[in-house]
């Protein structure tokens, strides 16, 4: 007779199967990519599709290699040096540059978190019927408890499973009619008038896709992963593991950014063939985008869109708060890390808690973070330019990277990304 397993053994077996799932093999690139499609990003992409229809689809194929190159460089800096971006900037550049970057990051991230939790609260109300302020409080509590109380190795496990929520946006396309032939044409040959409106939207799309907080998060997560692995050292001190680690970072980053960009493409496409086609061209909130889909594409599309917003919000908010914690802690010389206990990294966790609570406070102030969502992305797009210059210079310095400076093709892609971001921002100012 077969011996029955105890409930404890069953739970251990389930945990082991989940932990050994192929999804667990992905690194920081997957979470970084999904965090890029946070609720504020969803609103920006939805506005692009609603306002310009299929004519903003081209931005995603262009953004993909540029975003992947910059994020790869950030991950490379973290793994090679064993330190995050702020620590490297602190050593290689004047203090004024570091202070400016960190202050702007803290302000931008707090406003972004405010927009994200507001969007999650409103969408939560649509799905559950509960008051949106209560739902906002609930989501804030969940994200803070995860970051503060759960060790990194378990916390990151949950985040990886949440990345599956992005599949909801691909599923939306199965509930609506898509003119694929026209989609293919407009992806490579868009039609729009090059005016201030179009320039602002392009900056917003690129700004929400290539965002400063992702740079800090990716570099610091590589350091977290390194510390998590017993006996692992920065590649500067352990060149024997360099070939394997560099292959891993390259594959992880490019696949994670592809997942992110194809999802953004699907969001623009879904809103283009539904909202824009129906004459709805102004989307201010994520809840508005989800609600507008219901009469046009049915309850299934509405629910899938809403679930996607909640899932990516639970990833995006911790990444925004965590990147602020990493940046300020390194700038101030504090101990940091999601694997550390609160008592061992008080400053780091204080930044996370304060930034999220300040964002929560904005919900009860006259400020409307949702109305400024696209402009937040625009600001991110402008701020990203000087930061990208600093990152590329860091990755090209042998004094910082030793024998592991970024390759010429990656550096060229990085400079192209910087030039495009700068040109889009300049075009917006000139045409405005």
N, C-alpha and C positions, 0 to 999 in steps of 0.2 A: 504494500500500500504506500502511495506517495505521501511523503511528509509535507504537511502544509506549512507555508511560511508565515511568520508572525507579521502583524501590521507594521512593526518597526522595520523589519527586513524588506517588506514590500515598498515602504516609503523610500528606503535607502536605494533599492533597485531602480525605482522610478527616477530618483534624483541623479543616479549614476548614468542612466540612459539619456536623460536630458542633457547632462553635463558633457557627455561624449557625442552629442549630436553634431553633425557637420557644421551647423551654425556656430558652434562654440569655437571652431577653428579660425573664424574671422577675428581680426584685430580692431584697433581703433578706427581704421578707415570706414568700416561699415557704420558704426555709431555716428561718426562725424558726418558722413554723407546723409544719413537719415535726419540728424539734428538740423541739417541745412534746410530741410523741408518742414520747418516748424510752422505753427499756425499763422504767424505773420508772413512767412514765405508763401503759404497756401493762399492768403489773401492777395499778395502781390501777383502771383501767377494767375489767380482767378481774375483779377482786374485786367491783366494783360490779355487773357483770352476773351473776356467780356467786351473790352473796349476795342481791341484790334482784330478779333477773330483769329483766323489761322495765320495772320501775318506777323505774329511774334514767335512762332514755332522755331524759326531759324536760330533764335538766341541760345537754345539748349545744346544743339550739336556744336555750336561755336564755343559755348562756355565749358563744355565737358573737358577737353584736353587742357584748357587753361586752368580751370579749377583743380584738376587732378595734379597738374605740375606743381602748383603752389602748395597744395596739401602734402604732396610727396616731399617737397623741400622741407616743410615744417616737421614732418615725421622724421626725416633724415637728420635734421638738426638735433632733435630730441634724443634719438637713439645713438647717434655718434658721440655726442658730448655728455649724455646722461643728465642734461639739464633742459629746462623749458626755455621758451623764447625770451621771456623777460630777463632771466638770469644771463643769457647770452648777449642780449641788447645792453644790459647793465655794464658788462665788461668791455664791449666793443665800441660803444657810442657814448657821447656826452650825456650827463644825467638829465638834461632838459628834454632830450628825445624820449627817454624812457618814461619820464613823468608825464609828458604830453600824451603818449600812446596809452598809458595805463588809465589816466583820468578819462580820456575819451572813451576807452573801452568800458569803464565802469558805468559812465552815464548812458552810453548806447545800450549796454546789456540790460541795465535796470529798466529802461523804457521798453526794450524788446520783451523782457519778461512780463512787464505790465500788460502789454498787448497780447502776449500769448495766453496768460492766465485768464484775461478777460474773454478771449475767444473761446477758451475751453469751458468757462463758466456758462457762456451763452449757448454754446452747442450742447453742453451737458443738460441745460434746461430744456432744449428742444427734444432731446432723446428721452429724458427721464420725467420731465414735467416739474421737477423741483426748481426752486428759486435759483436764479443764476448766481447770486451772491453767495449762497450756501455752497453751490457746486464749485465756485472759485475757491472758497476757503478749503473745501475738501481736497481739491487738486493741489493746492499749495501745501497743505499738511502732508499729503502723500509724498510729494517730491522732496520736501525737507526731511521727512523721516527716513526716506530711502538713502539720501546722501549722508545724513548725520549718523544714523544708527547702523546701517548695513555696510559691512566691509567691502572694499572695492571688488574683490574676486567674486562675491555673490551679486553685488549691485550691478556690475557690468554684465553678468549673466542674464539678469532680467531685462536690461536695456537691449541686448541682442535679440531676445525674443520679441520685444516690442517693435523691432524694425520691420517685422512682417506686416504691421499695420499699413505700411505704404502700399501694399498690394491692393488695398481697397480702391485706390485711385485708378489702377489698371482695370479693376473689375467694373468700375462705373461705365467704361467704354462698351462693355457688353450689354448694357441696358439702353443704349441710345444708338441712333443711326450715325455712322461715320463715313463721310465721302473720302475714302482712302486715296483715291487717285488725286483729288484736289489737295489733300493733306500733303502728299509727297511733293507736289509741285510747289506749294507755298512754303514748305520747309526749306527749299533751296532757292526759291524765287519769290520773295514776299512782295506785296504791294502796299505801300503806305507813304503818306506825305512826310518828308523829313522836316518836321516842325518841332517846336518846344515840347509839345505834348508827347510826341513819339520819342524824343530824346530823353525826356524825364522818365518815361516808362522803361526805356532800354537801360538807363542808369539804375532804376529801381530793380529790374530783373537781375542785372549783373551784381548789383549791390547786395541783394538778398541771397544770391548764389555764391559769390566769392566774398565772404564776410570775415571781418577781423577776429571775431570770437572763435571761429573754427580754427584759425591759425594757432592760437594759444592752446586750445583744447587738444589738437592733434599732437603737437610737440610734447605736451605734458603727459598725455595718455601713453605715448611711447615710453616715457620715463617710468610711469606707473607699471606698465607691463614688464619693463626691465627689472624693477624692484620686486615684482611678483615672482619672477623666475629665480629660483634659488641659485646663487653663484653667478648670476649674469652681471656683466660689467659693461660700461659704455664701450662702443666699438674702438674708440681711441686707445683703450686699455686692453681690449680683447680682439685683436684683428683676425684671429682664427675663425670666429663665428660670423665675420662680416659678410661673406658671400651668401650664406643662408639667410641672414637677417635682412640684407638688402633686397633679396628676391621676395621675401615675405612682405616687406613694407611696400615694395612696388606693386605686387599683385593685390594686396589688401587695399591700398589706396585707390588704385585705378578701378577696381571692381566696386568699391564703396561709392566712389564718385559717379560711376556709371549708373548705379542703382538710384542715386539721388537725382541725377539729371534726367534719366528716362521717366522718373516719377513726375518731376516738374513739367516735362513735356506732356505727359498724360493729363495733368491738371489744366494746363493751357488749352489742350485739345478738347477736353471734356466741357470746359466752360465756353469755348469757342463754338462748338457745334450745338450747344443748348442755349446758354444765356445770350450770346451775341446774335445767334440766329433768330432769337425771339425778340430782339431789340432791347435787351437789358444790357446796358453798357457801363453802368456805374455800380461797382461792388465795394462797399466800405468795410464790411466785416465778414469773418468766416461763417458766422451763423446766417448772414444774409445770402451768401453764396450757396450754402446747403439748402436753405429754405426755398430759394429761387429754383433749385433743381427739381424740387418735389412735383410741382404741377407740370413741368416740362418733360421730365424723364422718369417720374414715378417714385414710389416710396423706397424701392431698392437702391436707386442712385443716391437719394437723399441720405439713407442710413449708412451706405458705404462711405460717402463723403464725410459724414459726421464722425464715424468711427475712425477714419483716417486722421482727422483733426485731433481727436482725443489721444490717439496712440502716439502721434509724432509730438504732441504737446508734452506728454510725459517723458519724452526723450529730450526735446528742445530746451525746456526750462532748466533741468539739471545741468545740461551742457553750458548754457548761458551763464548760470550762477557759478558753475565749477571753473569755467575759463577765467572769470573775474577773480575768483579765489586764487587760482594758480598765478595769474599775472601780478596781483598786488602782493602776495606772499613772497614771491621771488624778488620783486622790487624792494621789499622791506627786509628781506633776509630771514623771514619766518619759516618755521617748519610747515610742510604742506603735504597733502596726499590723502586720497579717499580711503586708503588702506589704514591710515593712522586713526587712533582714537581721538575723540574731541579734546580730551585732556592733554594730548601730545601735540596738537596742532590747532590751538584755540583761535589764533588770528585767521587762519585759513577758513575754518568753519564759520567764524564770525562774519567774514565777508560774504559767504554763501547765504547765511541766514538773513543778514541785514539787507542784502540786495533783493532777496525775494520778498521780505516784509515791506521794504520801500515800494516795490512794484505792487504789492497788494494794497498799500496805502493809497496809491494813485487811483485805484478803483473808486475810492470814496472822496476824491478831490474833484475840482471843476475841470481838471485836465481830461481830455478824451483820448486815451492812447490809441484807440482803434482808428480814429479819423486821421491820425498821423502815421499810420502803418507804412504806407508806400513812401512817405517822406523819410521815415526812419531808415528804410532800405536805401534811399538815395543818399542819406548822410553816411551810411555804412560804405556805400560805393565810393564816395569821395575820400573818406578817412582811410579806406583800404589802400589807396594809391601810395602814399609815403611809407606806410607800413610794409607793403610788398617790396618796395625798393630796399628797405632795411633788411628784410628777410633774404632777398636774393644776394645782397652783398655779404651777409653772414655766411650763407651756404657756399659762397665762392672764395672765402678767406681760408687759406691753409693754416693760419694761426688759430682759427676756430675749429676747422674740420679735419685738419691733418691731411691724410691721404684720401679722405672720403668727401672731398668737395663735390658739389652737384655736377653732373655731366653737362657738357655743352648743349645737347638738345633740350634738356630739362630747363637749363638757365635761359635758353632762347625762348622757350614757351612761357617761362615766367615773365620775361621782359615784354613779350607780346601781350600777355594778360594785363600787365601794368599799363602798357601803352593804350590798349583798348579801353580800360577803365578810365584812364586820364582823358582820352579823346571824347568818350561819352559824356563825362562830367563837364568838360569844356564846351562841348556842343550844346549841352543843356543851358549853360550860362549865356552863351552867345545868342542862341535862338530865343532864349527867354527875354 
